[in-house]
Amino acid sequence: MKHWKSESLRLYLVTDNALSKGRTLTDVVTAAVAGGVTCVQLREKNLSSRDFLAQALAIQSVLANTQVPLVINDRIDIALACGADGVHLGQSDLPVAQARRLLPAHVFIGWSVETLADVARAHSLPVDYLGVSPVFATPTKTDTQTPWGLDGLRLARQATALPLVAIGGIHMGNAHEVLQAGADGLAVVSAICSADDPRHAAAQLQALSQAHFQEVH
């Protein structure tokens, strides 16, 4: 069990095996963590339960001697089976209140928000952070609403005190603007998974993030 804190969200890798250029997810995660990733979410929509659990355990072993939490996307059963540190739920996943009842108290919950109405609803739910999704249009998230954009992200920031993780089309070219608009963390998929050098890509984003938070504090 790792002690979760909002700083764990600052550089948040969301896995995608299809974007990893033939590398194993464990290789990508190992490199990304060496580069400074602070949280890893395993998101695999097309694996069987057995294979999903095997992948979760493999990544958990990579993270074992780090302070980087493992988050499981959607699957409460997999999170329980592998002893994950957190879960992330979307609008069509198991309702947050039911998930909270099933999970141990120390397991944190993230929830994807697609509209300001979702942000408002979050105030009455047992969630620990919100995933603002998607900030920009992206091929890795095709089942979501209209992109928030930077203005939408600013409105979400004004509407809640919960930590906000921005996801969707984020890369070195726009990450600083996303942080300035109020995100507490950058969630990236292809910017690291598809990079020629995932460690270097993570290190660049980590340095940008660190510089931003040193400036604001």
C-alpha positions as CSV (number, residue, x, y, z in Angstrom):
1,M,0.0,0.0,0.0
2,K,1.3,3.4,-0.9
3,H,0.3,6.7,0.7
4,W,-1.6,8.6,-2.0
5,K,-1.3,12.4,-2.2
6,S,-2.2,14.9,-4.8
7,E,1.4,15.2,-5.9
8,S,1.1,11.6,-7.2
9,L,-1.1,12.9,-10.0
10,R,1.3,15.4,-11.5
11,L,2.6,13.2,-14.3
12,Y,0.1,10.4,-14.9
13,L,0.8,7.7,-17.5
14,V,-2.3,5.9,-18.9
15,T,-1.2,2.8,-20.7
16,D,-2.2,1.7,-24.2
17,N,-0.6,-1.5,-25.5
18,A,-1.6,-0.7,-29.1
19,L,0.4,2.6,-29.0
20,S,3.6,1.1,-27.5
21,K,5.4,0.4,-30.8
22,G,5.8,-3.3,-30.1
23,R,7.4,-2.8,-26.7
24,T,5.9,-4.5,-23.7
25,L,3.9,-2.4,-21.2
26,T,6.3,-3.3,-18.5
27,D,9.2,-2.0,-20.6
28,V,7.3,1.3,-21.3
29,V,6.3,1.7,-17.6
30,T,9.8,0.9,-16.4
31,A,11.3,3.6,-18.7
32,A,8.5,6.1,-17.9
33,V,8.9,5.8,-14.2
34,A,12.7,6.2,-14.5
35,G,11.9,9.4,-16.4
36,G,9.7,10.8,-13.6
37,V,6.1,9.5,-14.1
38,T,4.3,9.8,-10.7
39,C,1.2,7.6,-11.3
40,V,0.4,4.7,-13.7
41,Q,-3.1,3.8,-14.8
42,L,-3.5,0.4,-16.5
43,R,-6.2,0.8,-19.1
44,E,-6.8,-2.2,-21.3
45,K,-10.3,-2.5,-22.8
46,N,-9.7,-5.6,-24.9
47,L,-8.0,-8.0,-22.5
48,S,-9.7,-11.0,-20.8
49,S,-9.9,-10.8,-17.0
50,R,-7.1,-13.3,-16.6
51,D,-4.8,-11.4,-18.9
52,F,-5.7,-8.0,-17.4
53,L,-4.8,-9.3,-14.0
54,A,-1.6,-10.8,-15.2
55,Q,-0.7,-7.4,-16.8
56,A,-1.6,-5.6,-13.5
57,L,0.6,-7.9,-11.5
58,A,3.5,-7.4,-13.9
59,I,3.2,-3.6,-13.7
60,Q,2.8,-3.8,-9.9
61,S,6.1,-5.6,-9.7
62,V,7.8,-2.8,-11.7
63,L,6.3,-0.2,-9.3
64,A,7.0,-2.3,-6.1
65,N,10.0,-0.3,-4.9
66,T,8.8,3.1,-5.9
67,Q,6.3,5.6,-4.6
68,V,4.3,5.4,-7.8
69,P,0.8,4.2,-7.3
70,L,-1.0,1.7,-9.6
71,V,-4.5,2.7,-10.8
72,I,-6.8,0.3,-12.5
73,N,-9.2,1.7,-15.1
74,D,-12.8,0.6,-14.7
75,R,-12.3,-2.9,-13.3
76,I,-13.0,-3.0,-9.5
77,D,-12.5,-6.8,-9.5
78,I,-9.0,-6.5,-11.0
79,A,-8.1,-3.7,-8.6
80,L,-9.2,-5.9,-5.6
81,A,-7.4,-8.9,-7.0
82,C,-4.0,-7.2,-7.5
83,G,-4.3,-4.8,-4.5
84,A,-4.1,-1.7,-6.6
85,D,-3.6,1.7,-5.0
86,G,-6.4,3.4,-6.9
87,V,-9.2,3.0,-9.5
88,H,-10.4,5.3,-12.2
89,L,-14.0,5.2,-13.3
90,G,-15.7,6.7,-16.3
91,Q,-19.3,7.9,-16.8
92,S,-20.5,4.5,-18.0
93,D,-18.5,2.4,-15.4
94,L,-19.7,1.2,-12.0
95,P,-21.2,4.1,-10.1
96,V,-18.7,5.7,-7.7
97,A,-20.8,5.2,-4.6
98,Q,-21.0,1.4,-5.2
99,A,-17.3,1.2,-6.0
100,R,-16.5,3.0,-2.8
101,R,-18.4,0.4,-0.8
102,L,-16.5,-2.4,-2.4
103,L,-13.0,-1.0,-2.2
104,P,-10.8,-0.8,0.9
105,A,-10.7,2.7,2.5
106,H,-7.1,3.4,1.4
107,V,-7.8,2.8,-2.3
108,F,-8.4,6.2,-4.0
109,I,-11.0,6.8,-6.7
110,G,-10.7,9.0,-9.8
111,W,-13.7,9.9,-11.9
112,S,-13.9,11.2,-15.5
113,V,-15.9,14.4,-15.9
114,E,-17.1,15.4,-19.4
115,T,-19.3,18.4,-18.5
116,L,-19.6,21.1,-15.8
117,A,-22.7,19.2,-14.6
118,D,-20.5,16.2,-13.9
119,V,-18.1,18.4,-11.9
120,A,-21.1,19.7,-9.8
121,R,-22.2,16.1,-9.2
122,A,-18.8,15.1,-8.0
123,H,-19.2,17.3,-4.9
124,S,-21.7,14.7,-3.5
125,L,-19.6,11.7,-4.5
126,P,-16.8,9.9,-2.7
127,V,-14.2,10.7,-5.3
128,D,-10.6,11.8,-4.7
129,Y,-9.7,13.5,-8.0
130,L,-11.4,14.3,-11.3
131,G,-10.2,13.4,-14.8
132,V,-11.1,16.3,-17.1
133,S,-11.7,14.4,-20.3
134,P,-10.8,15.1,-23.0
135,V,-9.1,18.5,-22.9
136,F,-8.2,18.3,-26.6
137,A,-9.5,15.9,-29.3
138,T,-7.5,12.7,-29.4
139,P,-7.8,9.4,-31.2
140,T,-7.2,7.5,-27.9
141,K,-10.5,8.7,-26.5
142,T,-13.3,8.4,-29.0
143,D,-16.2,7.7,-26.7
144,T,-16.4,11.1,-25.0
145,Q,-18.1,14.4,-25.3
146,T,-17.0,17.6,-26.9
147,P,-13.4,18.5,-25.8
148,W,-13.2,20.9,-22.9
149,G,-10.5,23.1,-24.3
150,L,-8.4,25.4,-22.1
151,D,-11.4,27.6,-21.3
152,G,-13.5,24.7,-20.2
153,L,-10.6,23.5,-18.0
154,R,-10.5,26.9,-16.4
155,L,-14.2,26.7,-15.7
156,A,-13.8,23.3,-14.2
157,R,-11.0,24.6,-12.0
158,Q,-13.3,27.4,-10.7
159,A,-16.1,24.9,-10.0
160,T,-14.2,22.5,-7.7
161,A,-11.5,22.2,-5.1
162,L,-10.8,18.6,-6.0
163,P,-7.5,17.8,-7.8
164,L,-8.0,17.9,-11.6
165,V,-6.1,15.6,-13.9
166,A,-6.2,16.8,-17.5
167,I,-6.3,14.1,-20.2
168,G,-6.7,14.1,-24.0
169,G,-4.2,15.3,-26.6
170,I,-1.7,16.5,-24.1
171,H,2.0,16.8,-25.1
172,M,5.1,19.0,-24.6
173,G,3.7,21.6,-26.9
174,N,0.6,22.3,-24.9
175,A,1.3,20.9,-21.4
176,H,2.3,24.3,-19.9
177,E,-0.9,25.9,-21.0
178,V,-2.9,23.0,-19.5
179,L,-1.2,23.5,-16.1
180,Q,-1.7,27.2,-16.3
181,A,-5.4,26.7,-16.9
182,G,-5.7,24.9,-13.6
183,A,-4.7,21.2,-13.9
184,D,-3.0,19.6,-11.0
185,G,-1.8,16.8,-13.2
186,L,-1.1,15.8,-16.8
187,A,-2.4,12.5,-17.9
188,V,-0.7,11.3,-21.1
189,V,-1.0,8.3,-23.3
190,S,0.7,8.5,-26.7
191,A,3.1,11.3,-25.6
192,I,4.9,8.6,-23.6
193,C,3.7,5.2,-24.9
194,S,4.4,6.1,-28.6
195,A,7.6,8.1,-27.9
196,D,10.8,6.8,-29.4
197,D,12.3,7.1,-25.9
198,P,9.6,6.9,-23.2
199,R,12.1,7.7,-20.5
200,H,13.2,10.9,-22.2
201,A,9.6,11.9,-23.0
202,A,8.6,11.4,-19.3
203,A,11.6,13.4,-18.1
204,Q,10.8,16.4,-20.3
205,L,7.2,16.5,-19.1
206,Q,8.3,16.0,-15.5
207,A,10.7,18.9,-15.8
208,L,8.0,21.1,-17.3
209,S,5.6,20.1,-14.5
210,Q,8.1,20.6,-11.8
211,A,9.1,24.1,-13.1
212,H,5.4,25.1,-13.1
213,F,4.6,24.0,-9.6
214,Q,7.8,25.6,-8.2
215,E,6.8,28.8,-9.9
216,V,3.2,28.8,-8.5
217,H,4.3,27.8,-5.0
